[in-house]
Amino acid sequence: RSSIGEMLEVPDGLLKSISAEEFSLIDALQGYVNSSSEAKLNFEDYPVLDAFIRNSIRYLEITRKTQRKGVNILLYGPPGSGKTELARLLAKESGLPLYEVSSCKERHAVTGAARFRHYWLAQLIMEQSKNVLLFDEIEDVFDVRFDHRGREESLSNRKSWVNQILETNPIPTIWITNQIDQLDPAYIRRFDLICEVPYPTFKQRQRMLEKDYSDILSPAMVKKLA
């Protein structure tokens, strides 16, 4: 590249936030990392994962107190099984604000390499805060070859850098994927907790619909939708 300007990417919100009277982390990362929505599900919606949920919450609480680095939780399972909602529930019950790495910017999809850079930028900026990061749809993220500058490089160097990130990230991260077999075993070994999230059972789906839509759906329609 011909100039230093082409080598640097400045977040849109950064210039605004550093000139404001009060510095805002989320404004600085606007478009790269966004505040997550409130969890809509609770313990009752994940009965088969009760032990995992309680262990994860306890682990995140200890992490917050000890400021341990390299804390990573992996959730995997088919689309629509409630992985994202589970991540939000874990953060909520742990008393930690949750921020999500954005998969699109100004309505355009962001590449896996760019999302990984944005994730690491958030780690550096939020290092002293007590938050949790959510990194969803990581299939393309772990399937690209790039170095810390976002450049293509050898597979061995890329693995070394990703491994280092998973071992030293200061902000706990919940990673989500549909297929765990797409991840290199070297990466999988570096996750502290791993959980397969299955589809909710028929009774679970029925109860969830009744809880949210009983005022507009008949019992027969609830059963049909479930």
Summary of the structure (lengths in Angstrom):
residues: 226
radius of gyration: 19.2
end to end distance: 54.8
largest distance: 65.9
contacts: 637
relative contact order: 0.16
helix: 46%
strand: 13%
